[in-house]
Amino acid sequence: MSAQDPRPVIQIDIVSDVVCPWCIVGFRQLDQALREEGVLAQLRWHPFELNPEMPPEGQNLREHIMEKYGSTAEQSQQARDRLIQIGDELGFVFNFDDDSRIVNTFAAHQLLDWADTQGRQHPLKMALFDAYFTNQRDVSQTDVLLDAVRTAGLDPEAARVALNSGDHIAPVRERQRFWSGHGISGVPSMVFGGKYLVTGAQGAETYAEAIRRCLAEAA
């Protein structure tokens, strides 16, 4: 507990990708659960690439979904409509159109690793979600990444140096191997208190149950 804030604090590790819509949905549900339970979270975001082989030019999102999951154009549109509705309920804006694209996210994960060393990883993660899903920007592009860095209250030039140095390639790959080695094959995957794994966007009540379980053990 904090001397300034009497609420209990729970460590929550979240494995996710910045182009995963259910990752921001899951986080918003988690945030709702934390507020309802009166608990603070020490959040740590960990890298996962939904499409590690995605080329620099990316791919049309609808085409990608149809190829990857075998869905029809109608099913793809229904999925988008559902996400938009869920986002509205959680206070997050999803914008999709016929030109929406899926992109490579490895550079974004490197900057998130750097932002963690600056104590601003969470704000950058939120800025990247906004950039990609709400503003439909290409988060594989350096200028877009640096705009997100600026939004998160970090120095864009320091971020550019960190990205160009390649110093965060190995740490990101190491974390990816760690989580895949522990059976994580889909996101979001959240680990509560270093013990309890919840996979997928499971809703505020499911997250609240995990929170209460951690609090009961700590009592």
N, C-alpha and C positions, 0 to 999 in steps of 0.2 A: 504494500500500500504506500501511497505517496503522502508525505507530510502535508502537502497542500491539498490533496484530494483523497478523501477517505475510502473511495471506491476500490474494490479489489482489482488486481491486474492479472490477466491471463495471457500467456504466450500463445500466439496462433501463427503457425507457418502455413503460407498459402502458395501452392505450386500452380502457376498459371501462365497464360500467354496473353499478350496485349491485343491480339486479334480474335480472342475467344469471347463471344458475347455472353456465354453463361458464366464466365469468370467475373465480369462486372455485375451481372445479376446476382451471383452468389455472394459477392462482397456486399452489395446493397442489402441483401437479406441478412447477412451476418451483422452488418452495422445496425440494422433494425433490432436484431436479437440482443446485441450488446446494450443498446439504449433501454430496451424494455427490462433487461435484467439488472441494470444499473452497474455495469462492469466496464472497465477499461481493457483495451487489448494492446499488447506489445506485438505489433504485426511485423512479420518478415516475409517478403515476397521472394519466391524462388523460380528459376527459369524453366520453361517448357516450350518447345517449339511444335506447334501443331503441324507445320509443314516445313521441316528442315531442309528439304530439297527444292523449295520454291525459288525459281530463278529471279534475278533482279527486277525484271519487268512485271512480276506478279502474274495474276490471272483473274479474269472476270469472276466475280464471286458466285454468281448464279451457275455459271459453267462449272466452276470448281466443286460446288456442292453437289451438282448433278452427277459429276464424274466420280467423286469420292464416295458418295452415299447411295448412288443409284436412284436419286429422287427425280421426280418430274418437275417441270417448270412450275406447275400449279402447287405442288407440295413445297417447293422452295419459297414461293410467294406466301403460302400459308404460314410457314415457319417464320418468315420476316414479320408478317402481321402479328403473329403471337409475341414475338420479341418486342415489337413496338408497344403492344398493350402492356406487357409485363414491365417494360421500362417505364411507361407512364405511371404505373402503380407504385413504382419504387423511386420516382423522381429522376430518372435518367432518360436522356433522349437518344433513341436510335434513329439514324437516318440512312435509308437505303434507296438506291435507284438502279437503273439498268447498267450503269457504268461502275458500280461499286466493285472494288477489287480486293482480293486477298493478297497479302504481300509477305516478304521475308522479314522476320523479326529478330534476327541474331544481333544486329547492331543495337536495337532497342534494349535487348537483355544485357548487353555490355554496359550501356549507359545506366541501366538500373543497378548493376553491380557497383559501378562507380558512385552513383548517388547514395548507395548504402554507406559508403565510406564517408560521405558528407552529411549523413544524418537526415537525408531528404528523399529516401527511396519511395516512401508512400506517396508524397505529393507528386513525384514524377510519374508513378504508376497511374494515378488518377488523371494526370494531364495527358498521358498517352491514350488512355481509354477515351477521353473526350475528343482528342485529336482524330482518332481513327473512326469511332462510331458516330459521334455527334457531328463533327466537322468534315468527315469523309476525306481526311488527309492521308497521304502515303507515309506511314511511319517507318518505311525503309529508307527514306530520303533524309540526308543529313540536315538540311535546312528545317525540315519538319521536326526532327528530333531535337534540334537546338531551340526551336520555338517552345517545345514542351519543357525543355530544361529551364528556359527563362520563366515560363509560367509557374514552374515548381519552386522558383526562388533560388535557382542555382546560376552559376556563371557559365554562359554559353561557350566562352573561349576556353575555359578550363575543361569543359565537357568535350570540346573538339580535340583538345590535346589528349585527353584520356582515351577518346575513341581512336584517334590516329596512332596512338602508341602501341595498341594491341595488347596492353597489359591486362585487360579484362577478358581476353579470349579464354585463357586457360581456366580461370576461376569459374566462368560460366559453364564451360564444358564439364568441369569437375562436379559442379552442383547438379547438372543434368544427369550425369552418370550416377551420382548418389541417389537421386530420387527414382530414376528408372530401376536401379539396383534394388530399391525397396518396394518395387512393384507398382509404382505410379505409371500408368499408361494413358490416363485421361485427366482432363482438368475441367473445373477447378478441383483440387484436392487440398483439403485443409486438415492440419494436425493440431489438435487442441491440447495444450499443456504437455506437448512432447509425447502424448500417449494415444489419443483417440483420433482416428482418421474418419473424415466424412468426405465422400467423393460426390461430385456433381453439385449443382445448385439445388439444395435440398429444402429450402424454405426456412424462414425465421425460426419456426418452432423446433425444427430439427437441430439447428445451431444452438438454440436456447437450451435444449436438453444436454448437449455436449458441454456447454458453459456451466450449467448447474452441476453436472457430474464432476467437473474439475473443481468447482468451489466446495462441493461436499467432501471431496478427498483432501482438500487443503485445510478444511476446518478442524 
